[in-house]
Amino acid sequence: MIKLYGRGQSRSFRGVWALNEAGLEFEYVPVSSLEPGSYVQMNSQAKVPTLVDGDLTLTESAAIVNYAAMKSVKEGLMPRDTVGRARYDGICYFIMTDFEQPLWTIGKHRFALPEAQRCPEIFATAAFEFDKSQKALHQYVDGHEYALGDTFTMADVLLAQTINWAQRFEMDLAPSLIAYRDRMYLRPACVRSLAMVD
Ligand SMILES: N[C@@H](CCC(=O)N[C@@H](CS)C(=O)NCC(=O)O)C(=O)O
């Protein structure tokens, strides 16, 4: 059975939610439940998430989300036509680069880096960059139910989880993004995922 190693509502939540949307059976393993030092054998950076399926050990949350879509019998979680897939890739790469990075910069300089490496001066720049990228998201979300229009795709997992992350960091968020996040978090697969994680 697929195993997904994670921690709470970190980026590993994307994998948990995607596997539930895909309707795949899997076991969620909190890394906090493992023997100290054992997780690094699966993920050399000891970061979450990691998915293990038979001989495959897969890191990177976006790759895990796409793997769940590929394995699912459900149609449409990740578009297969050329133009649809190009639009899907466009927003996914945007989320994983421009939109997520200012949040991760804030996280690193608040708690993830060793104290000697933290630079609080970076926070104002990160907030500026976050605001710039959230404005670019309006083209996707304003007036649309989902990131790619009328149909749910795995891009919604990446986007809604990242908006949720921004809310937890108390970023100044546009009301349309908050409303979008709230809609996505009411999906049964998301509610089920929230109940599974540590
Ligand atoms: N690009 C990776 C990033 C993974 C990542 O940085 N995960 C964080 C939690 S959200 C982590 O495990 N951080 C621990 C650390 O940096 O030591 C992905 O999307 O899976």
The ligand as an SDF file (V2000), in Angstrom:
LIG
                    3D

 20 19  0  0  0  0  0  0  0  0999 V2000
   10.0150   21.5730   -2.4210 N   0  0  0  0  0  0  0  0  0  0  0  0
    9.6920   20.6650   -1.3530 C   0  0  0  0  0  0  0  0  0  0  0  0
    9.8580   21.3870   -0.0320 C   0  0  0  0  0  0  0  0  0  0  0  0
    9.6840   20.4670    1.1550 C   0  0  0  0  0  0  0  0  0  0  0  0
    9.8720   21.2190    2.4600 C   0  0  0  0  0  0  0  0  0  0  0  0
   10.6900   22.1550    2.5730 O   0  0  0  0  0  0  0  0  0  0  0  0
    9.1180   20.8050    3.4910 N   0  0  0  0  0  0  0  0  0  0  0  0
    9.2070   21.4660    4.7720 C   0  0  0  0  0  0  0  0  0  0  0  0
    7.8490   21.4370    5.4910 C   0  0  0  0  0  0  0  0  0  0  0  0
    6.6260   22.3420    4.6200 S   0  0  0  0  0  0  0  0  0  0  0  0
   10.1910   20.7390    5.6590 C   0  0  0  0  0  0  0  0  0  0  0  0
   10.1520   19.5300    5.7670 O   0  0  0  0  0  0  0  0  0  0  0  0
   11.0810   21.5120    6.2730 N   0  0  0  0  0  0  0  0  0  0  0  0
   12.0300   20.9950    7.1970 C   0  0  0  0  0  0  0  0  0  0  0  0
   13.3710   21.6250    6.9460 C   0  0  0  0  0  0  0  0  0  0  0  0
   13.4920   22.5600    6.1400 O   0  0  0  0  0  0  0  0  0  0  0  0
   14.3140   21.1500    7.5900 O   0  0  0  0  0  0  0  0  0  0  0  0
    8.2590   20.1440   -1.5460 C   0  0  0  0  0  0  0  0  0  0  0  0
    7.4270   20.8890   -2.0840 O   0  0  0  0  0  0  0  0  0  0  0  0
    7.9850   18.9860   -1.1740 O   0  0  0  0  0  0  0  0  0  0  0  0
  1  2  1  0
  2  3  1  0
  2 18  1  0
  3  4  1  0
  4  5  1  0
  5  6  2  0
  5  7  1  0
  7  8  1  0
  8  9  1  0
  8 11  1  0
  9 10  1  0
 11 12  2  0
 11 13  1  0
 13 14  1  0
 14 15  1  0
 15 16  2  0
 15 17  1  0
 18 19  2  0
 18 20  1  0
M  END
$$$$
